Amino acid sequence: MDIIKFFKLLYKRRLLLICIPVVTVIITYFLVRYLPDQFMSTSRIATGIVDQSQQVMNQGDVQESKISQEFSNLTQMMMLKKMLDQVSYQLIIHDLTSKTPFRAPSKLFNTLSPEVRKNALEVYKKHYQDRTELSLWNKDETGLYEVLKSMQYDDVSLNKKLTVYRVNNSDFIDVECTAEKPELSAFIVNTLCTEFISYYTSIVKENQLKAVTFLDKLLKEKYAAMNQKINELKNYKIQNRVLNLNEMAKSLYGQIADFETRREIAEKDIIGYTAALKDIDNRFDPKDRRYVESAMVKVNGDVIAAKDQLYNLNEDYVKSNFDETYKRRIDSLRGILNERIIQSSDKYITNPLAAKQDIVAQKLSMEISLQLAQNSVGSIAKELDRLNRKFDALVPHEAVIQSYENDIDVASREYLEILGKFNQTSMTSSFSIQLRQIQEAMPGSVLPSKKMLLVILSGMISLVFCIMILFVMFYLDHSITDAKELVAKTDAPVLGTLNTVKGGGVDLKEMWQSAAVNKDILQFRNELRSIRFEVDHEMGDSNKVLTITSLVENEGKTFVALSLAYAYAMTDKKILLIDGNFAHPSITGIVKPTHYLEDYLKGKQPSPDATPNAIHILGNRGGGTSLMEIGGRNLINEKLGELKNRFDIILIETAALSEMDKAKEWIQVTDKTAAVFEKGRTITEAKREGAAYLSGLGKSFAGWLLNKT
């Protein structure tokens, strides 16, 4: 896209770009000059959301996103239709009852009769007290809404004048209103703040009361459920005679552990005594053993009797859970047994083996201890079985009691959690709402007038709009306006351009002979000279016949051919102009020649005279015929050869390339071809075939002549 070309288009349409914004500015000025001045009133509301001085309880760090959401909810709630309707009712009630209404009565307002006004006032007051909206399904209330709308007191009109926003990141919300009267703007702001605080307080208190009632009911239910679980546990312990299951289990476990320890000690003693006795028996000779036993029969009898008594006491001691009384008796009997053993050791025995008496005494003592240990193992095992059965009996009780205790724990935690919420909600509901109006709206000062700004904006917007339209037209316009674009589109050279001459017409003879010509004619003449030079350069010395055609009709090839003939006539050359367009013989119609091409080709007329500085013309009789229908190619080449010998340059205007092959017949028998293209036209798909044909001629195609630039 050529930006320079676009700027040229803007320069060309400069009058349009000036006139339209000026007209827009004038119209806007007359529209806005009677606009009333605007006054602004502002009020401020403290919310207590981020103000720590107003917090009843420390809520900890609150995320900024949650705080922003709370402020958004408040601002959107203030702009609800319910809130704006309350303001609308207050405004219309004021205008119906006051002698100084805020606004002049509208046409619809003036049509209301006194009875209708009285009824409307009652309906407005009732809806205001009930905080309800006017039903548009009701015909009467629809009429009352239209009255509000005609006075611009409806919610839509108020919404356009109100602005509610949070002040930076503070705890405050500002409410602003612009109106044509300062009292009206202040009244709207104060009424909206009052109604919003009242409505917000009522719904918060109502929700808090519902929450307290619900939590109180739930708290009682959870308390009753907790007491029921406690009573079930109590009854189970009474029925199963369970005092303290944990202590009982702990005591039984301790006894079992003690008995298992004693059993292990007894089993270890049995193993030790058995091994020691076996070793002692291996040391004695059988003869010595008989001697000792025969000598100590009475002493051994006393020892055995003491052992039996000691065994019985040991069993009673174990069964009594190791009572200290039996322990003292066992110790006393052990002392007696030791005396008997010592007595058997001290008894005089005349035997050469007297040195082994001490070993015999130790053996007797070990045998007594072995018997005591063996007897203790049995008693301890019985007692362990009894304790284990008693311990196993506690397991089912433990499972049931643990289930009851878990239920009680869950019920108590639920009760305590709800109790905390109940206390917090009760305490919160006992405090007043933190939302309050800390700055009342006062009649505001007049705002800077926007009239001049609107006028300037209208001019700028209209200018930008015009530029955008021109840009769209420029972007969508594929027409060719200069030689550079024509070369790019057709890939063929341009011999020159011819400008448009303003006025009713051009006298070619006067244009070349007169010195006093206007700027357009002078430029046209200079461009013809340039084209004449380019054509001479392309034709060379050997080529004399130039065909002038176009892609479609009405591109000005007749005028270009006549103009180029006059340009050559000024160079003292013999010029022949042939009207080869049989379908539209325009040159013949303009000049009315005496010689015709058909007659010349058929030999009915001689060729025209060749006179320097004169333009000789061969017309045609029309009829839509073609060149090859008049004579064959050999005849045509022969006749053209005669004309080449007599004239310096022969210009032939042919039909357009869109006229089937009529132009191509001429192109095949001529030396060079030039095509006329009118500025502002596009090369459509239908024209591309003709342009491609011309480009395919190679050096035979001299180039384009861009017309009407």
Rosetta blueprint (number, residue, H / E / L):
1 M L
2 D L
3 I H
4 I H
5 K H
6 F H
7 F H
8 K H
9 L H
10 L H
11 Y H
12 K H
13 R L
14 R H
15 L H
16 L H
17 L H
18 I H
19 C H
20 I H
21 P H
22 V H
23 V H
24 T H
25 V H
26 I H
27 I H
28 T H
29 Y H
30 F H
31 L H
32 V H
33 R L
34 Y L
35 L L
36 P L
37 D L
38 Q L
39 F E
40 M E
41 S E
42 T E
43 S E
44 R E
45 I E
46 A E
47 T L
48 G L
49 I L
50 V L
51 D L
52 Q H
53 S H
54 Q H
55 Q L
56 V L
57 M L
58 N L
59 Q L
60 G L
61 D L
62 V L
63 Q L
64 E H
65 S H
66 K H
67 I H
68 S H
69 Q H
70 E H
71 F H
72 S H
73 N H
74 L H
75 T H
76 Q H
77 M H
78 M H
79 M L
80 L L
81 K H
82 K H
83 M H
84 L H
85 D H
86 Q H
87 V H
88 S H
89 Y H
90 Q H
91 L H
92 I H
93 I H
94 H H
95 D H
96 L H
97 T H
98 S L
99 K L
100 T L
101 P L
102 F L
103 R L
104 A L
105 P L
106 S L
107 K H
108 L H
109 F H
110 N H
111 T L
112 L L
113 S L
114 P H
115 E H
116 V H
117 R H
118 K H
119 N H
120 A H
121 L H
122 E H
123 V H
124 Y H
125 K H
126 K H
127 H H
128 Y H
129 Q H
130 D H
131 R L
132 T L
133 E L
134 L L
135 S L
136 L L
137 W L
138 N L
139 K H
140 D H
141 E H
142 T H
143 G H
144 L H
145 Y H
146 E H
147 V H
148 L H
149 K H
150 S H
151 M L
152 Q L
153 Y L
154 D L
155 D H
156 V H
157 S H
158 L H
159 N H
160 K H
161 K H
162 L E
163 T E
164 V E
165 Y E
166 R E
167 V L
168 N L
169 N L
170 S L
171 D L
172 F E
173 I E
174 D E
175 V E
176 E E
177 C E
178 T E
179 A E
180 E L
181 K L
182 P H
183 E H
184 L H
185 S H
186 A H
187 F H
188 I H
189 V H
190 N H
191 T H
192 L H
193 C H
194 T H
195 E H
196 F H
197 I H
198 S H
199 Y H
200 Y H
201 T H
202 S H
203 I H
204 V H
205 K H
206 E H
207 N H
208 Q H
209 L H
210 K H
211 A H
212 V H
213 T H
214 F H
215 L H
216 D H
217 K H
218 L H
219 L H
220 K H
221 E H
222 K H
223 Y H
224 A H
225 A H
226 M H
227 N H
228 Q H
229 K H
230 I H
231 N H
232 E H
233 L H
234 K H
235 N H
236 Y H
237 K H
238 I H
239 Q H
240 N L
241 R L
242 V L
243 L L
244 N L
245 L H
246 N H
247 E H
248 M H
249 A H
250 K H
251 S H
252 L H
253 Y H
254 G H
255 Q H
256 I H
257 A H
258 D H
259 F H
260 E H
261 T H
262 R H
263 R H
264 E H
265 I H
266 A H
267 E H
268 K H
269 D H
270 I H
271 I H
272 G H
273 Y H
274 T H
275 A H
276 A H
277 L H
278 K H
279 D H
280 I H
281 D H
282 N H
283 R H
284 F L
285 D L
286 P H
287 K H
288 D H
289 R H
290 R H
291 Y H
292 V H
293 E H
294 S H
295 A H
296 M L
297 V H
298 K H
299 V H
300 N H
301 G H
302 D H
303 V H
304 I H
305 A H
306 A H
307 K H
308 D H
309 Q H
310 L H
311 Y H
312 N H
313 L H
314 N H
315 E H
316 D H
317 Y H
318 V H
319 K H
320 S L
321 N L
322 F L
323 D L
324 E H
325 T H
326 Y H
327 K H
328 R H
329 R H
330 I H
331 D H
332 S H
333 L H
334 R H
335 G H
336 I H
337 L H
338 N H
339 E H
340 R H
341 I H
342 I H
343 Q H
344 S H
345 S H
346 D H
347 K L
348 Y L
349 I L
350 T L
351 N L
352 P L
353 L L
354 A H
355 A H
356 K H
357 Q H
358 D H
359 I H
360 V H
361 A H
362 Q H
363 K H
364 L H
365 S H
366 M H
367 E H
368 I H
369 S H
370 L H
371 Q H
372 L H
373 A H
374 Q H
375 N H
376 S H
377 V H
378 G H
379 S H
380 I H
381 A H
382 K H
383 E H
384 L H
385 D H
386 R H
387 L H
388 N H
389 R H
390 K H
391 F H
392 D H
393 A H
394 L H
395 V H
396 P H
397 H H
398 E H
399 A H
400 V H
401 I H
402 Q H
403 S H
404 Y H
405 E H
406 N H
407 D H
408 I H
409 D H
410 V H
411 A H
412 S H
413 R H
414 E H
415 Y H
416 L H
417 E H
418 I H
419 L H
420 G H
421 K H
422 F H
423 N H
424 Q H
425 T H
426 S H
427 M H
428 T H
429 S H
430 S L
431 F L
432 S L
433 I L
434 Q L
435 L L
436 R E
437 Q E
438 I E
439 Q E
440 E L
441 A L
442 M L
443 P L
444 G L
445 S L
446 V E
447 L L
448 P L
449 S L
450 K L
451 K H
452 M H
453 L H
454 L H
455 V H
456 I H
457 L H
458 S H
459 G H
460 M H
461 I H
462 S H
463 L H
464 V H
465 F H
466 C H
467 I H
468 M H
469 I H
470 L H
471 F H
472 V H
473 M H
474 F H
475 Y H
476 L H
477 D L
478 H L
479 S L
480 I L
481 T L
482 D L
483 A H
484 K H
485 E H
486 L H
487 V H
488 A H
489 K H
490 T H
491 D L
492 A L
493 P L
494 V E
495 L E
496 G E
497 T E
498 L E
499 N L
500 T L
501 V L
502 K L
503 G L
504 G L
505 G L
506 V L
507 D L
508 L H
509 K H
510 E H
511 M H
512 W H
513 Q H
514 S L
515 A L
516 A L
517 V L
518 N L
519 K H
520 D H
521 I H
522 L H
523 Q H
524 F H
525 R H
526 N H
527 E H
528 L H
529 R H
530 S H
531 I H
532 R H
533 F H
534 E H
535 V H
536 D H
537 H H
538 E H
539 M H
540 G L
541 D L
542 S L
543 N L
544 K L
545 V E
546 L E
547 T E
548 I E
549 T E
550 S E
551 L L
552 V L
553 E L
554 N L
555 E L
556 G L
557 K H
558 T H
559 F H
560 V H
561 A H
562 L H
563 S H
564 L H
565 A H
566 Y H
567 A H
568 Y H
569 A H
570 M L
571 T L
572 D L
573 K L
574 K L
575 I E
576 L E
577 L E
578 I E
579 D E
580 G L
581 N L
582 F L
583 A L
584 H L
585 P L
586 S H
587 I H
588 T H
589 G H
590 I H
591 V H
592 K L
593 P L
594 T L
595 H E
596 Y E
597 L H
598 E H
599 D H
600 Y H
601 L H
602 K L
603 G L
604 K L
605 Q L
606 P L
607 S L
608 P L
609 D L
610 A L
611 T L
612 P L
613 N L
614 A L
615 I E
616 H E
617 I E
618 L E
619 G E
620 N L
621 R L
622 G L
623 G L
624 G L
625 T L
626 S L
627 L H
628 M H
629 E H
630 I H
631 G L
632 G L
633 R H
634 N H
635 L H
636 I H
637 N H
638 E H
639 K H
640 L H
641 G H
642 E H
643 L H
644 K H
645 N H
646 R H
647 F L
648 D L
649 I E
650 I E
651 L E
652 I E
653 E E
654 T L
655 A L
656 A L
657 L L
658 S L
659 E L
660 M L
661 D L
662 K H
663 A H
664 K H
665 E H
666 W H
667 I H
668 Q H
669 V H
670 T L
671 D L
672 K E
673 T E
674 A E
675 A E
676 V E
677 F E
678 E E
679 K L
680 G L
681 R L
682 T L
683 I L
684 T L
685 E H
686 A H
687 K H
688 R H
689 E H
690 G H
691 A H
692 A H
693 Y H
694 L H
695 S H
696 G H
697 L L
698 G H
699 K H
700 S H
701 F E
702 A E
703 G E
704 W E
705 L E
706 L E
707 N E
708 K L
709 T L
